[in-house]
Amino acid sequence: MKVKVKLFASLRKFGPDEQIVELPDEATVEEAVHLLALPKEIPLLKIVNGEHRPPKHHLKDGDELALFPPIAGGERLRPFGR
């Protein structure tokens, strides 16, 4: 099956921003990430077709898997007027 994978932010240095990967039927998000050979020490936010999914989620032909590294920073928002 074919799955579109999108890498965001600092993950772009590990491959193309967007790519089509060939996976065995019933492959999981975890297996797709392993195939991409991303560093294991980077925790990832895994989004399939716009929804957060766990590593054991089974992918389907035509799915879109978006991977994000942890993103933090900036000031904490405060209520207006304080």
C-alpha positions as CSV (number, residue, x, y, z in Angstrom):
1,M,0.0,0.0,0.0
2,K,1.1,3.6,-0.5
3,V,1.0,6.2,2.3
4,K,1.9,9.9,2.0
5,V,4.3,11.0,4.7
6,K,4.9,14.6,5.6
7,L,7.8,15.7,7.8
8,F,7.5,19.0,9.6
9,A,9.9,21.4,11.3
10,S,13.3,20.0,12.3
11,L,12.3,16.5,10.9
12,R,12.8,17.9,7.3
13,K,16.5,17.4,7.6
14,F,15.9,13.6,7.7
15,G,14.1,13.4,4.3
16,P,11.9,15.1,1.9
17,D,9.1,17.3,3.3
18,E,6.6,15.1,1.5
19,Q,7.0,11.6,0.2
20,I,5.0,8.5,-0.8
21,V,6.2,5.4,1.0
22,E,5.3,1.8,0.1
23,L,4.3,-0.3,3.1
24,P,3.0,-3.8,3.6
25,D,-0.8,-4.1,4.1
26,E,-1.8,-3.5,7.7
27,A,1.5,-1.7,8.5
28,T,1.3,0.5,11.6
29,V,2.4,4.1,12.2
30,E,5.3,2.7,14.2
31,E,6.4,0.6,11.3
32,A,6.2,3.5,8.9
33,V,8.3,5.7,11.3
34,H,10.9,2.8,11.6
35,L,11.1,2.7,7.8
36,L,11.9,6.4,7.6
37,A,14.9,5.8,9.9
38,L,14.2,8.8,12.1
39,P,16.2,9.1,15.3
40,K,14.5,7.1,18.0
41,E,15.3,9.7,20.7
42,I,13.0,12.3,19.1
43,P,9.5,11.9,20.4
44,L,7.0,12.4,17.6
45,L,3.5,13.7,17.3
46,K,1.8,11.3,14.8
47,I,-1.2,12.6,12.8
48,V,-3.1,10.3,10.4
49,N,-5.6,12.0,8.1
50,G,-5.8,15.0,10.5
51,E,-6.2,13.0,13.7
52,H,-3.7,12.1,16.4
53,R,-3.0,8.3,16.4
54,P,-1.0,5.9,18.6
55,P,2.0,4.0,17.3
56,K,0.1,0.8,16.9
57,H,-2.6,2.4,14.6
58,H,-2.9,0.4,11.4
59,L,-2.6,2.5,8.2
60,K,-4.6,2.1,5.1
61,D,-3.8,2.6,1.4
62,G,-4.0,6.4,0.7
63,D,-3.6,7.6,4.3
64,E,-1.6,10.7,5.0
65,L,0.8,10.5,8.0
66,A,2.1,13.8,9.3
67,L,5.0,13.7,11.8
68,F,5.9,16.6,14.1
69,P,8.8,16.9,16.6
70,P,8.0,18.4,20.0
71,I,7.4,22.1,19.6
72,A,7.6,24.4,22.5
73,G,8.7,27.9,23.3
74,G,7.3,31.4,23.6
75,E,5.6,33.1,26.4
76,R,2.6,31.6,28.2
77,L,-0.5,33.4,27.2
78,R,-2.1,35.5,29.9
79,P,-5.7,36.7,30.1
80,F,-6.2,40.1,28.4
81,G,-5.6,43.1,30.6
82,R,-3.3,41.4,33.1
